[in-house]
C-alpha cells in the first residue's frame, strides 16, 4: 500500500497594524500585471487622520478652540479623539480586531523626509497600480452630526490646511477634495475661496452623514462659487448608528448596509426635486461610497412620483432619472452578488461615462481595480473609462502613467509579498 504524502500547508503571516501595505496588497499587485497599460485613478481612499491628530489640532485658527483641543488631547485617552464626536466603542469597522490595518497607522516607513502618511499612500498606490489617488478623512466623516457647529468648522479648516500644506505637496499623484463644514454655509464659502485655485485640490466634498437640507437658500452662494470654479462637488456618504431610525438595528452589518445609502437617498432626492440641477447646470455632482444598487431604485421611485405630482417640482424640465444619469458615481462598495442586477444597474445610469473606480483603501471592504476588470459584461473601453479616463475628464487630470510596474513593486520585497 502506497503511503500518501501528508498535505502541505503554508502558515499565513498574521496581518497586524504593523504589516507592510505592500504585503497586504500583494495579490492585488499580481492582478495589476494584467492591466499595466490602463490609466488608473482611485477616487476614494482614506487617511486615518487621528493618527496625526496633534498636527491637525495645531492648525486650528481659533485660539480658544485650538487650546481647548490641545488640552483635551493631553488627557488620558484623548490624544487622537480630542474635539471629535465619534464613538469608537461601537465602531466595529475592524470586524472585532480581525481586520486591524486601518485602526492606526503604525506601519514602519523608511526615513526619507516625507510625511509618514505620504509614504503609506505611495505604497498603496504602487501596490494597487494607481496613477492618482484622492484622499479623504475617516473619523471626521461623522462631524456633520457634531453638536457644536463651530467645532466642525474649525476642524474642517484645520484638516484642509494640513492636507494642502503638509501632505499633497509631497507627491503629485495624491489629490484632495476639501472638507466643507456644511453645517456652517459661510465657513464653506471661505474654504472654497481659499482653495479653489490650488491645483492639488480637484474638488469639494460634503460628508453626507448630517441632517441639513441641501436645498436651503443659505447654500446657494456656495453652489454658485463651486460651479464658477469648474471643480466638482461630491457627497461622501458614511454611517451613524445614533440616527433615530437606525437605533432599531441590533447589528453593525445591518446599520452599515443601510446607513451609507440612507443619506445619499435623502440628499439626492432634495437636490433633484428642488431643481438644483437646473439652477446650477454646470456644477458636476459626484456621489461617493454608497455603492450602486440604490441608484436604479431611486430613479424608479422618483420618476413614478414625479409623473403623478410634477406640480411639486416645477423647476424640473425632465425626469428625475435623467438628472441622476447626468451625475457621477464611484464604484465602491461594488455589489457583485448578482451580476445580472449589477449589469442592469450600470446600464441604468450610463456607467461607461458616469462611473469612476474607488478602492476605499484601507477600509475593511476595499475593492481592488480587478473589481472592474473582471466584470464580464463590460467592454474594454468601458473598463478603461471607469478605471481612469472618466476621472481624467471630470477632474482635468493628465492621462500619463505615473506608477511603477507591478513586477518591480513585487520584486522590491522578494520572499515576502
Phi, psi and omega per residue, in radians:
X1 nan 2.219 -3.116
X2 -1.252 2.391 3.065
X3 -1.443 2.311 3.128
X4 -1.464 2.407 3.060
X5 -1.260 2.205 -3.132
X6 -1.066 2.496 -3.136
X7 -1.042 2.483 -3.122
X8 -1.765 2.266 3.130
X9 -2.121 2.404 3.087
X10 -1.759 2.190 3.136
X11 -1.288 2.177 -3.126
X12 -1.363 2.476 3.113
X13 -1.221 2.368 3.127
X14 -1.163 2.375 3.052
X15 -1.601 2.139 -3.133
X16 -2.209 -3.066 3.095
X17 -1.228 -0.171 3.117
X18 -1.758 -0.144 -3.078
X19 -1.105 2.423 -3.122
X20 -1.157 2.318 3.135
X21 -0.920 -0.700 -3.092
X22 -1.144 -0.488 3.095
X23 -1.352 -0.702 3.104
X24 -1.076 -0.656 -3.056
X25 -1.746 0.272 -3.072
X26 -1.023 -0.686 3.133
X27 -1.133 -0.715 3.094
X28 -1.108 -0.593 3.111
X29 -1.157 -0.700 3.082
X30 -1.124 -0.670 3.074
X31 -1.104 -0.616 -3.088
X32 -1.102 -0.368 3.121
X33 -1.105 -0.404 -3.115
X34 -1.447 -0.185 3.088
X35 -2.317 0.825 -3.126
X36 -1.102 -0.493 -3.067
X37 -1.627 0.146 3.071
X38 -1.453 2.639 2.928
X39 -1.651 2.114 -2.996
X40 -2.093 2.258 3.089
X41 -2.254 2.269 3.101
X42 -1.795 1.943 -3.032
X43 -1.431 -0.211 -3.093
X44 -2.568 1.736 2.956
X45 -2.215 2.938 -2.984
X46 -2.303 2.581 2.928
X47 -1.910 2.379 2.986
X48 -1.458 1.492 -2.955
X49 -1.100 -0.380 3.134
X50 -1.202 -0.284 3.040
X51 -1.166 -0.336 3.126
X52 -2.178 0.543 -3.000
X53 -1.036 -0.700 3.107
X54 -1.014 -0.592 3.110
X55 -1.129 -0.703 -3.115
X56 -1.300 -0.726 3.092
X57 -1.013 -0.647 -3.120
X58 -1.164 -0.304 -3.111
X59 -1.679 0.092 3.074
X60 -1.217 2.220 -3.078
X61 -1.262 -0.687 -3.097
X62 -1.216 2.064 -3.067
X63 -1.038 -0.743 -3.091
X64 -1.149 -0.834 -3.119
X65 -1.163 -0.699 3.122
X66 -1.074 -0.839 -3.121
X67 -1.156 -0.632 3.080
X68 -1.115 -0.781 3.139
X69 -1.114 -0.740 -3.141
X70 -1.203 -0.628 3.095
X71 -1.163 -0.736 3.104
X72 -1.121 -0.618 -3.123
X73 -1.157 -0.441 -3.129
X74 -1.386 -0.226 3.123
X75 -1.345 2.726 3.132
X76 -0.971 2.212 3.123
X77 1.385 0.042 -3.054
X78 -1.762 -0.028 -2.990
X79 -1.023 -0.704 -3.071
X80 -2.043 0.299 3.094
X81 -2.254 -0.006 -3.049
X82 -0.963 2.240 3.112
X83 1.339 -0.212 -3.105
X84 -1.383 2.881 -3.106
X85 -2.079 0.185 3.138
X86 -1.366 2.799 -3.076
X87 -2.122 1.551 -3.057
X88 -1.093 -0.371 -3.110
X89 -1.103 -0.471 3.122
X90 -2.101 0.467 -3.091
X91 -1.223 -0.973 3.059
X92 1.083 0.156 3.108
X93 -1.088 -0.468 -3.043
X94 -1.585 0.238 3.097
X95 0.920 0.864 3.075
X96 0.995 0.712 3.050
X97 1.555 -0.088 -3.101
X98 -1.380 -0.391 3.107
X99 -2.202 1.415 -2.883
X100 -1.655 -0.080 -2.870
X101 -1.201 -0.255 3.120
X102 -1.682 -0.057 -3.051
X103 -1.130 -0.674 3.118
X104 -2.743 2.605 -3.092
X105 -1.606 1.353 -3.077
X106 -1.771 0.031 3.134
X107 -1.110 2.316 -3.121
X108 -1.287 2.492 3.086
X109 -2.245 2.751 3.086
X110 -1.225 2.541 3.127
X111 -1.431 1.724 -3.121
X112 -2.129 0.159 -3.113
X113 1.595 -0.203 3.117
X114 -1.475 2.791 3.063
X115 -1.135 2.590 3.140
X116 -0.930 -0.811 -3.105
X117 -1.166 -0.662 3.139
X118 -1.027 -0.729 3.117
X119 -1.116 -0.725 3.123
X120 -1.157 -0.672 3.110
X121 -1.116 -0.710 3.091
X122 -1.047 -0.734 3.129
X123 -1.058 -0.777 -3.128
X124 -1.187 -0.695 3.109
X125 -1.099 -0.779 -3.140
X126 -1.138 -0.772 -3.069
X127 -1.198 -0.652 3.127
X128 -1.451 -0.220 -3.139
X129 1.375 0.835 -3.047
X130 -1.878 2.493 3.040
X131 -1.590 -0.544 3.061
X132 -2.456 2.694 3.062
X133 -2.496 2.322 3.126
X134 -1.741 2.284 -2.990
X135 -1.871 2.349 3.068
X136 -2.167 2.724 3.031
X137 -1.275 3.053 -3.131
X138 -2.149 -1.261 3.111
X139 -1.004 -0.501 -3.122
X140 -1.230 -0.149 3.137
X141 -1.131 -0.278 3.112
X142 -1.714 0.067 -3.067
X143 -1.091 -0.366 3.120
X144 -1.101 -0.309 3.099
X145 -1.766 0.153 3.132
X146 -1.129 2.357 -3.119
X147 -1.213 -0.221 -3.130
X148 -2.055 1.862 -3.098
X149 -1.081 -0.582 -3.116
X150 -1.197 -0.477 3.080
X151 -1.220 -0.766 3.088
X152 -1.023 -0.764 -3.125
X153 -1.111 -0.721 -3.114
X154 -1.194 -0.778 -3.135
X155 -1.222 -0.662 3.112
X156 -1.086 -0.777 3.124
X157 -1.145 -0.686 3.132
X158 -1.162 -0.719 3.095
X159 -1.085 -0.786 3.129
X160 -1.028 -0.763 3.140
X161 -1.110 -0.772 3.105
X162 -1.048 -0.792 -3.112
X163 -1.117 -0.830 -3.052
X164 -1.273 -0.693 -3.048
X165 -1.569 -0.534 -3.003
X166 -1.828 -0.674 -2.975
X167 -1.743 -1.013 -2.994
X168 -1.062 -0.591 3.136
X169 -1.141 -0.264 -3.055
X170 -1.427 -0.294 -3.137
X171 -2.734 2.105 -3.087
X172 -1.322 -0.045 3.018
X173 -1.403 -0.342 3.100
X174 -1.532 2.322 3.096
X175 -2.269 2.810 -3.110
X176 -2.407 2.752 2.920
X177 -2.054 2.236 -3.054
X178 -1.194 2.540 3.069
X179 -1.314 2.147 3.075
X180 -1.733 2.032 3.099
X181 -1.290 1.395 -2.860
X182 -1.117 -0.372 3.117
X183 -1.219 -0.219 3.128
X184 -2.241 1.575 -3.030
X185 -0.961 -0.703 -3.107
X186 -1.150 -0.543 3.076
X187 -1.213 -0.612 3.066
X188 -1.084 -0.746 3.130
X189 -1.039 -0.739 -3.138
X190 -1.131 -0.667 3.118
X191 -1.169 -0.669 3.086
X192 -1.132 -0.731 3.097
X193 -1.026 -0.689 -3.089
X194 -1.200 -0.706 -2.873
X195 -2.078 0.004 -3.112
X196 -1.039 -0.521 -3.079
X197 -1.565 -0.090 -3.063
X198 -1.404 2.145 -3.055
X199 -1.109 -0.607 -3.109
X200 -1.287 -0.272 3.034
X201 -1.621 1.957 -3.025
X202 -1.822 0.078 3.108
X203 3.103 -2.994 -3.074
X204 -2.240 2.555 -3.051
X205 -2.360 2.374 2.969
X206 -1.939 2.260 3.024
X207 -1.328 2.080 -2.923
X208 -1.231 -0.314 -3.077
X209 -1.301 1.449 -3.120
X210 -2.889 2.851 -3.123
X211 -1.988 0.949 3.097
X212 -2.059 2.245 -3.112
X213 -1.282 2.114 -3.034
X214 -1.212 -0.246 -3.097
X215 -1.654 0.100 -3.122
X216 -1.108 2.516 -3.080
X217 -1.037 -0.425 -3.098
X218 -1.162 -0.257 -3.124
X219 -1.689 -0.077 -3.016
X220 -1.133 -0.657 3.096
X221 -1.109 -0.711 3.125
X222 -1.072 -0.840 -3.129
X223 -1.077 -0.701 3.132
X224 -1.109 -0.711 3.122
X225 -1.142 -0.753 3.134
X226 -1.146 -0.720 3.103
X227 -1.058 -0.750 -3.137
X228 -1.137 -0.577 -3.120
X229 -1.241 -0.379 3.132
X230 1.449 0.037 -3.134
X231 -1.747 2.529 -3.062
X232 -1.186 2.793 3.139
X233 -2.080 2.240 -3.063
X234 -2.130 2.655 2.963
X235 -1.937 1.964 3.097
X236 -1.711 2.030 -3.037
X237 -1.376 2.999 -3.096
X238 -2.886 -2.938 -3.109
X239 -2.212 2.783 3.125
X240 -2.776 1.714 -3.095
X241 -1.166 -0.301 -3.071
X242 -1.507 -0.038 3.018
X243 -1.068 2.324 -3.051
X244 -0.869 -0.698 -3.140
X245 -1.131 -0.681 -3.063
X246 -1.348 -0.200 3.101
X247 -1.127 -0.254 3.083
X248 -1.342 -0.309 -3.043
X249 -1.508 2.324 -3.033
X250 -1.848 0.093 3.126
X251 -2.380 2.536 3.120
X252 -1.067 -0.656 3.142
X253 -1.023 -0.654 -3.135
X254 -1.192 -0.847 -3.127
X255 -1.125 -0.743 -3.114
X256 -1.116 -0.680 -3.130
X257 -1.122 -0.632 -3.039
X258 -1.668 -0.644 -2.941
X259 -1.144 -0.746 -3.107
X260 -1.100 -0.546 -3.138
X261 -1.465 -0.616 -3.046
X262 -0.921 -0.874 -3.070
X263 -1.239 -0.577 3.080
X264 -1.167 -0.691 3.102
X265 -1.023 -0.783 -3.094
X266 -1.213 -0.862 -3.090
X267 -1.159 -0.679 3.106
X268 -1.113 -0.769 -3.139
X269 -1.063 -0.843 3.124
X270 -1.104 -0.679 -3.115
X271 -1.069 -0.770 -3.072
X272 -1.391 -0.916 -3.018
X273 -1.079 -0.505 3.109
X274 -1.571 0.190 2.952
X275 1.313 0.343 -3.109
X276 -1.129 -0.562 3.053
X277 -1.087 -0.508 3.093
X278 -1.404 -0.581 3.141
X279 -1.308 -0.545 -3.120
X280 -2.285 1.190 -2.990
X281 -1.172 -0.354 -3.111
X282 -1.682 -0.039 3.121
X283 -1.450 1.976 -3.140
X284 -1.450 2.224 -3.030
X285 -1.981 2.338 -3.054
X286 -2.186 2.424 -3.123
X287 -2.022 2.120 -2.949
X288 -2.049 2.387 3.005
X289 1.071 0.764 2.989
X290 -2.097 0.095 -3.027
X291 1.198 -2.820 -3.072
X292 -2.154 -0.354 -2.976
X293 -1.077 -0.475 -3.104
X294 -1.281 -0.346 -2.994
X295 -1.164 -0.956 3.125
X296 -1.151 -0.519 3.059
X297 -1.017 -0.895 -3.092
X298 -1.227 -0.606 3.074
X299 -0.970 -0.841 -3.106
X300 -1.195 -0.740 -3.117
X301 -1.100 -0.826 -3.095
X302 -1.219 -0.688 3.092
X303 -1.067 -0.765 -3.133
X304 -1.041 -0.836 -3.124
X305 -1.194 -0.725 -3.083
X306 -1.110 -0.665 -3.118
X307 -1.185 -0.343 3.091
X308 -1.736 -0.389 -3.051
X309 -2.386 0.800 -3.092
X310 -1.074 -0.364 3.139
X311 -1.107 -0.363 -3.115
X312 -1.508 -0.085 3.099
X313 -2.319 1.122 -2.996
X314 -1.166 -0.336 -3.115
X315 -1.377 -0.277 -3.055
X316 -1.304 2.447 3.121
X317 -2.008 -0.030 3.092
X318 -2.684 3.087 -3.100
X319 -1.142 2.586 3.075
X320 -0.930 -0.683 -3.135
X321 -1.072 -0.537 3.131
X322 -1.244 -0.624 3.037
X323 -1.165 -0.709 3.139
X324 -1.110 -0.625 -3.128
X325 -1.313 -0.172 3.039
X326 -1.557 -0.209 -3.130
X327 -1.506 3.141 -3.073
X328 -2.163 2.643 -3.034
X329 -2.436 2.711 3.024
X330 -1.896 2.732 -2.904
X331 -1.408 -0.414 -2.962
X332 -1.598 2.413 -0.067
X333 -1.459 2.210 -3.049
X334 -1.374 2.028 -3.116
X335 -1.408 1.853 -3.003
X336 -2.027 0.285 -3.080
X337 -1.244 -0.415 3.102
X338 -2.364 1.795 -3.049
X339 -1.184 -0.479 3.089
X340 -1.159 -0.738 3.097
X341 -1.166 -0.694 3.134
X342 -1.120 -0.715 3.111
X343 -1.077 -0.810 3.125
X344 -1.101 -0.660 3.113
X345 -1.084 -0.832 -3.125
X346 -1.122 -0.623 3.099
X347 -1.187 -0.573 -3.081
X348 -1.091 -0.616 -3.097
X349 -2.037 0.368 3.067
X350 1.004 1.022 -3.058
X351 -1.005 -0.530 -3.087
X352 -1.009 -0.566 3.140
X353 -1.935 -0.269 -2.986
X354 -1.969 -0.154 -3.061
X355 -1.815 2.488 3.091
X356 -2.264 2.452 3.137
X357 -1.166 2.466 3.024
X358 -2.472 2.434 -3.130
X359 -1.619 -0.657 -2.967
X360 1.142 0.323 3.068
X361 -1.083 2.437 0.120
X362 -1.783 0.520 -3.074
X363 -1.206 2.793 -2.966
X364 -1.070 -0.446 -3.069
X365 -1.917 0.548 -3.056
X366 -1.138 2.746 3.105
X367 -2.067 2.262 3.040
X368 -1.401 2.870 3.101
X369 -0.978 -0.440 3.119
X370 -1.102 -0.303 3.069
X371 -1.076 -0.439 3.095
X372 -1.678 -0.795 -3.051
X373 -1.133 -0.414 -3.102
X374 -1.612 0.018 3.117
X375 -1.274 2.056 -3.001
X376 -1.230 -0.376 -3.063
X377 -1.592 -0.100 3.112
X378 -1.565 2.354 3.051
X379 -1.397 3.012 -3.039
X380 -1.059 -0.732 -3.121
X381 -1.168 -0.669 3.115
X382 -1.085 -0.737 3.121
X383 -1.078 -0.766 -3.132
X384 -1.151 -0.671 3.112
X385 -1.101 -0.859 -3.071
X386 -1.139 -0.684 -3.069
X387 -1.345 -0.275 -3.136
X388 -2.992 -0.639 -3.003
X389 -1.232 -0.582 3.058
X390 -1.111 -0.747 3.127
X391 -1.111 -0.696 3.123
X392 -1.061 -0.682 -3.136
X393 -1.222 -0.772 -3.054
X394 -1.311 -0.660 -3.047
X395 -1.834 0.123 3.078
X396 1.006 0.867 3.135
X397 -1.681 2.530 3.090
X398 -1.254 2.214 3.116
X399 -1.440 1.603 -3.062
X400 -2.633 2.369 3.122
X401 -1.176 2.212 -3.123
X402 -2.167 -0.065 -3.049
X403 -1.765 2.714 3.023
X404 -1.282 2.894 3.085
X405 -1.244 2.557 -3.101
X406 -1.024 -0.689 -3.113
X407 -1.121 -0.549 3.115
X408 -1.283 -0.606 3.087
X409 -1.125 -0.765 3.129
X410 -1.178 -0.685 -3.106
X411 -1.182 -0.360 -3.122
X412 -1.233 -0.275 3.141
X413 -2.320 1.071 -3.112
X414 -1.100 2.404 3.108
X415 1.390 -0.015 3.135
X416 -2.016 -1.046 -3.109
X417 -1.284 nan nan
